[in-house]
Amino acid sequence: MYHPRAVLRREGSEVEPDLMVRQPQSDRDADWDEAPLPLLVVEILSDSPRRRDREHKRDFYGDVGVAEYWIVDPERRTITSIARGRNDVVATHRITWSPPGAAVALSVEVADVFG
């Protein structure tokens, strides 16, 4: 089933990430709200909602149990990786993501993102 919007909802709050990675649904006809929790959420900062992405969405994604949240900052040319239980990682050269069970890590050259 095609889902025109990738939305996360929790107790009256709703966000639509720029990008998210999650396990596929076992039932292709299931409602979007029944989809597995994202393993990774990526937000690209824009001029207006910078504080919302850095603070409010950070709390939201952590509270719902998203394992990792990346903030892509075109102005600073950085990608910040946020995960509960560890300090934030600000990448200027390369960022790597290794979800549980993955045979190979995803490695991204930060310069290629802003190319």
FITI-637181 format. One record per atom (N, C-alpha, C): atom name; residue number from 1; x negated, y, z negated. Coordinates in steps of 0.2 Angstrom, whole numbers, padded with zeros to 4 digits. Example, Ala and Ser with C-alpha at 12.3 -4.5 7.8 and 13.67 -1.06 7.14 Angstrom:
BEGIN
atom nr east north up
N 1 -0066 -0028 -0039
CA 1 -0062 -0022 -0039
C 1 -0066 -0016 -0039
N 2 -0064 -0011 -0035
CA 2 -0068 -0005 -0036
C 2 -0064 0000 -0039
***
This chain:
BEGIN
atom nr east north up
N 1 -0004 -0006 0000
CA 1 0000 0000 0000
C 1 -0004 0006 0000
N 2 -0003 0011 0004
CA 2 -0007 0017 0005
C 2 -0004 0022 -0001
N 3 -0009 0025 -0004
CA 3 -0008 0030 -0010
C 3 -0010 0036 -0008
N 4 -0006 0041 -0006
CA 4 -0008 0048 -0003
C 4 -0012 0052 -0009
N 5 -0011 0050 -0015
CA 5 -0015 0054 -0020
C 5 -0018 0049 -0025
N 6 -0024 0051 -0027
CA 6 -0027 0047 -0032
C 6 -0027 0050 -0039
N 7 -0022 0049 -0043
CA 7 -0020 0053 -0049
C 7 -0021 0048 -0055
N 8 -0024 0051 -0060
CA 8 -0024 0048 -0067
C 8 -0020 0052 -0071
N 9 -0015 0048 -0075
CA 9 -0011 0052 -0080
C 9 -0012 0049 -0087
N 10 -0010 0053 -0092
CA 10 -0011 0052 -0099
C 10 -0007 0057 -0103
N 11 -0002 0054 -0106
CA 11 0002 0058 -0111
C 11 0004 0065 -0108
N 12 0007 0066 -0102
CA 12 0009 0072 -0100
C 12 0003 0076 -0096
N 13 -0003 0074 -0096
CA 13 -0008 0077 -0092
C 13 -0010 0073 -0086
N 14 -0012 0076 -0081
CA 14 -0013 0073 -0074
C 14 -0019 0076 -0071
N 15 -0023 0072 -0068
CA 15 -0029 0075 -0064
C 15 -0029 0071 -0058
N 16 -0032 0074 -0053
CA 16 -0033 0071 -0046
C 16 -0041 0072 -0045
N 17 -0045 0067 -0046
CA 17 -0052 0068 -0045
C 17 -0054 0069 -0038
N 18 -0059 0072 -0037
CA 18 -0062 0072 -0030
C 18 -0064 0065 -0027
N 19 -0066 0061 -0031
CA 19 -0068 0054 -0029
C 19 -0068 0050 -0035
N 20 -0065 0044 -0034
CA 20 -0066 0039 -0040
C 20 -0067 0032 -0037
N 21 -0070 0028 -0041
CA 21 -0072 0021 -0039
C 21 -0069 0016 -0044
N 22 -0065 0012 -0042
CA 22 -0062 0007 -0046
C 22 -0061 0000 -0043
N 23 -0060 -0005 -0047
CA 23 -0059 -0012 -0044
C 23 -0052 -0011 -0040
N 24 -0052 -0016 -0035
CA 24 -0045 -0016 -0031
C 24 -0040 -0019 -0036
N 25 -0034 -0017 -0034
CA 25 -0028 -0019 -0037
C 25 -0027 -0026 -0035
N 26 -0025 -0031 -0039
CA 26 -0023 -0037 -0037
C 26 -0017 -0038 -0033
N 27 -0012 -0033 -0035
CA 27 -0005 -0033 -0031
C 27 -0005 -0027 -0027
N 28 -0006 -0027 -0021
CA 28 -0006 -0022 -0016
C 28 0000 -0017 -0016
N 29 0005 -0020 -0018
CA 29 0012 -0016 -0019
C 29 0013 -0013 -0026
N 30 0008 -0014 -0030
CA 30 0009 -0011 -0037
C 30 0009 -0004 -0037
N 31 0012 -0001 -0042
CA 31 0013 0006 -0043
C 31 0006 0009 -0044
N 32 0004 0015 -0042
CA 32 -0002 0018 -0043
C 32 -0004 0019 -0050
N 33 0001 0020 -0054
CA 33 0000 0020 -0062
C 33 -0003 0014 -0065
N 34 -0002 0008 -0061
CA 34 -0004 0002 -0063
C 34 -0011 0000 -0061
N 35 -0014 0004 -0057
CA 35 -0021 0003 -0054
C 35 -0026 0002 -0060
N 36 -0031 -0001 -0059
CA 36 -0037 -0002 -0064
C 36 -0040 0005 -0065
N 37 -0042 0006 -0071
CA 37 -0045 0012 -0074
C 37 -0052 0013 -0069
N 38 -0053 0019 -0067
CA 38 -0059 0020 -0063
C 38 -0065 0018 -0067
N 39 -0070 0016 -0063
CA 39 -0077 0015 -0066
C 39 -0081 0021 -0066
N 40 -0080 0025 -0061
CA 40 -0084 0031 -0060
C 40 -0079 0036 -0057
N 41 -0079 0042 -0060
CA 41 -0075 0048 -0057
C 41 -0080 0053 -0055
N 42 -0079 0057 -0049
CA 42 -0084 0062 -0047
C 42 -0080 0068 -0046
N 43 -0082 0074 -0049
CA 43 -0079 0080 -0047
C 43 -0084 0085 -0045
N 44 -0082 0089 -0039
CA 44 -0086 0094 -0036
C 44 -0084 0101 -0039
N 45 -0089 0104 -0042
CA 45 -0087 0111 -0045
C 45 -0085 0116 -0039
N 46 -0080 0120 -0041
CA 46 -0079 0125 -0036
C 46 -0079 0131 -0041
N 47 -0078 0137 -0038
CA 47 -0079 0143 -0042
C 47 -0074 0144 -0047
N 48 -0067 0142 -0046
CA 48 -0062 0144 -0051
C 48 -0062 0139 -0057
N 49 -0062 0133 -0056
CA 49 -0060 0128 -0062
C 49 -0067 0125 -0065
N 50 -0072 0129 -0065
CA 50 -0079 0126 -0067
C 50 -0078 0124 -0075
N 51 -0075 0128 -0079
CA 51 -0074 0127 -0086
C 51 -0070 0121 -0087
N 52 -0064 0120 -0083
CA 52 -0060 0115 -0083
C 52 -0063 0108 -0081
N 53 -0068 0108 -0076
CA 53 -0071 0102 -0075
C 53 -0077 0100 -0080
N 54 -0080 0105 -0083
CA 54 -0085 0104 -0087
C 54 -0083 0102 -0094
N 55 -0077 0105 -0096
CA 55 -0074 0103 -0103
C 55 -0068 0099 -0103
N 56 -0063 0102 -0100
CA 56 -0056 0098 -0101
C 56 -0056 0092 -0098
N 57 -0059 0091 -0091
CA 57 -0059 0085 -0088
C 57 -0064 0080 -0091
N 58 -0069 0083 -0094
CA 58 -0074 0078 -0097
C 58 -0070 0075 -0103
N 59 -0067 0079 -0107
CA 59 -0063 0076 -0113
C 59 -0058 0071 -0110
N 60 -0054 0073 -0105
CA 60 -0049 0069 -0102
C 60 -0051 0062 -0100
N 61 -0057 0062 -0096
CA 61 -0059 0056 -0093
C 61 -0062 0051 -0099
N 62 -0065 0054 -0104
CA 62 -0068 0051 -0109
C 62 -0063 0047 -0113
N 63 -0057 0051 -0115
CA 63 -0052 0049 -0119
C 63 -0048 0043 -0115
N 64 -0047 0043 -0109
CA 64 -0044 0038 -0105
C 64 -0048 0032 -0104
N 65 -0055 0032 -0105
CA 65 -0059 0027 -0105
C 65 -0063 0026 -0099
N 66 -0063 0031 -0095
CA 66 -0068 0031 -0089
C 66 -0075 0030 -0091
N 67 -0078 0025 -0088
CA 67 -0085 0024 -0090
C 67 -0090 0029 -0089
N 68 -0090 0032 -0083
CA 68 -0094 0037 -0081
C 68 -0091 0043 -0077
N 69 -0093 0049 -0078
CA 69 -0090 0055 -0075
C 69 -0096 0059 -0072
N 70 -0096 0060 -0065
CA 70 -0101 0064 -0062
C 70 -0098 0071 -0061
N 71 -0102 0076 -0062
CA 71 -0101 0083 -0060
C 71 -0106 0085 -0055
N 72 -0103 0087 -0049
CA 72 -0108 0089 -0043
C 72 -0107 0096 -0043
N 73 -0113 0100 -0044
CA 73 -0113 0107 -0045
C 73 -0117 0110 -0039
N 74 -0114 0112 -0033
CA 74 -0117 0114 -0027
C 74 -0121 0121 -0029
N 75 -0119 0125 -0033
CA 75 -0123 0131 -0035
C 75 -0130 0129 -0038
N 76 -0130 0125 -0042
CA 76 -0136 0123 -0046
C 76 -0140 0117 -0042
N 77 -0136 0114 -0037
CA 77 -0139 0108 -0034
C 77 -0141 0102 -0038
N 78 -0136 0101 -0043
CA 78 -0137 0095 -0048
C 78 -0131 0091 -0048
N 79 -0132 0085 -0050
CA 79 -0127 0080 -0052
C 79 -0128 0078 -0059
N 80 -0123 0080 -0063
CA 80 -0123 0078 -0070
C 80 -0119 0072 -0072
N 81 -0122 0067 -0075
CA 81 -0119 0060 -0076
C 81 -0117 0061 -0084
N 82 -0111 0059 -0085
CA 82 -0108 0059 -0092
C 82 -0105 0053 -0094
N 83 -0107 0050 -0099
CA 83 -0105 0043 -0102
C 83 -0105 0044 -0109
N 84 -0100 0041 -0112
CA 84 -0099 0040 -0119
C 84 -0105 0036 -0122
N 85 -0108 0039 -0128
CA 85 -0113 0035 -0131
C 85 -0120 0037 -0129
N 86 -0121 0041 -0124
CA 86 -0127 0043 -0122
C 86 -0127 0051 -0120
N 87 -0133 0054 -0120
CA 87 -0134 0061 -0118
C 87 -0133 0061 -0111
N 88 -0130 0067 -0109
CA 88 -0129 0069 -0102
C 88 -0136 0068 -0098
N 89 -0135 0066 -0092
CA 89 -0141 0066 -0087
C 89 -0140 0071 -0082
N 90 -0144 0075 -0081
CA 90 -0144 0080 -0076
C 90 -0149 0078 -0071
N 91 -0147 0076 -0065
CA 91 -0151 0074 -0059
C 91 -0152 0080 -0054
N 92 -0158 0081 -0053
CA 92 -0160 0086 -0048
C 92 -0164 0082 -0042
N 93 -0166 0076 -0042
CA 93 -0169 0072 -0037
C 93 -0165 0066 -0035
N 94 -0164 0062 -0040
CA 94 -0160 0055 -0038
C 94 -0156 0054 -0044
N 95 -0150 0051 -0043
CA 95 -0145 0048 -0048
C 95 -0144 0041 -0046
N 96 -0143 0037 -0051
CA 96 -0142 0030 -0050
C 96 -0136 0028 -0054
N 97 -0132 0024 -0052
CA 97 -0126 0021 -0055
C 97 -0126 0014 -0055
N 98 -0125 0010 -0060
CA 98 -0125 0003 -0061
C 98 -0119 0001 -0065
N 99 -0114 0000 -0061
CA 99 -0108 -0002 -0065
C 99 -0109 -0010 -0067
N 100 -0105 -0012 -0073
CA 100 -0106 -0019 -0075
C 100 -0104 -0024 -0070
N 101 -0108 -0029 -0069
CA 101 -0107 -0034 -0064
C 101 -0109 -0032 -0057
N 102 -0112 -0027 -0056
CA 102 -0114 -0025 -0049
C 102 -0121 -0028 -0048
N 103 -0122 -0031 -0042
CA 103 -0128 -0035 -0040
C 103 -0134 -0029 -0039
N 104 -0132 -0024 -0036
CA 104 -0136 -0018 -0034
C 104 -0134 -0012 -0037
N 105 -0138 -0008 -0039
CA 105 -0136 -0001 -0041
C 105 -0135 0004 -0035
N 106 -0131 0009 -0036
CA 106 -0130 0014 -0031
C 106 -0135 0019 -0033
N 107 -0139 0021 -0028
CA 107 -0144 0026 -0029
C 107 -0143 0032 -0024
N 108 -0142 0038 -0026
CA 108 -0141 0044 -0022
C 108 -0146 0049 -0023
N 109 -0149 0051 -0017
CA 109 -0154 0057 -0017
C 109 -0150 0063 -0017
N 110 -0151 0067 -0023
CA 110 -0147 0073 -0024
C 110 -0147 0078 -0018
N 111 -0153 0079 -0015
CA 111 -0154 0083 -0009
C 111 -0149 0081 -0003
N 112 -0148 0074 -0002
CA 112 -0144 0072 0003
C 112 -0137 0074 0002
N 113 -0135 0075 -0004
CA 113 -0128 0077 -0006
C 113 -0127 0084 -0004
N 114 -0132 0088 -0004
CA 114 -0131 0095 -0003
C 114 -0134 0097 0004
N 115 -0137 0092 0008
CA 115 -0140 0093 0014
C 115 -0138 0098 0018
***
